[in-house]
Amino acid sequence: KLLYQQNNGNEEEMNKFLLSIISNLTINIENVYIRVEDPEYPFAFSMILPSITVNSADSNWNIVRGVLNPEIMFKSILLKNFSMILDRNPSTSIIDEILLNN
């Protein structure tokens, strides 16, 4: 509502403003650990994501800052050391050891 009021209800200006924000957005997430266990079956699934970074990029996938009026938006996603673990016997899991070493 505030954005709408600041642009005097001009939808085109509002869209340009939002596009500018999204095209210049950088996201950095670190140290994510997700684990799903089934208590009825000896089963566990885990994902370890030490780092994920999302940046704006140009058409050659070079990371850029300050994108102005993009016609096509490119985003580069970098995953570092992504791991997925399927554990059929979670009672003897070594996942804690893996997490401590990362």
Helices and strands as residue ranges (DSSP letters): H 2-6, H 11-23, E 27-38, E 43-57, E 74-80, E 83-87, G 90-92, H 95-101
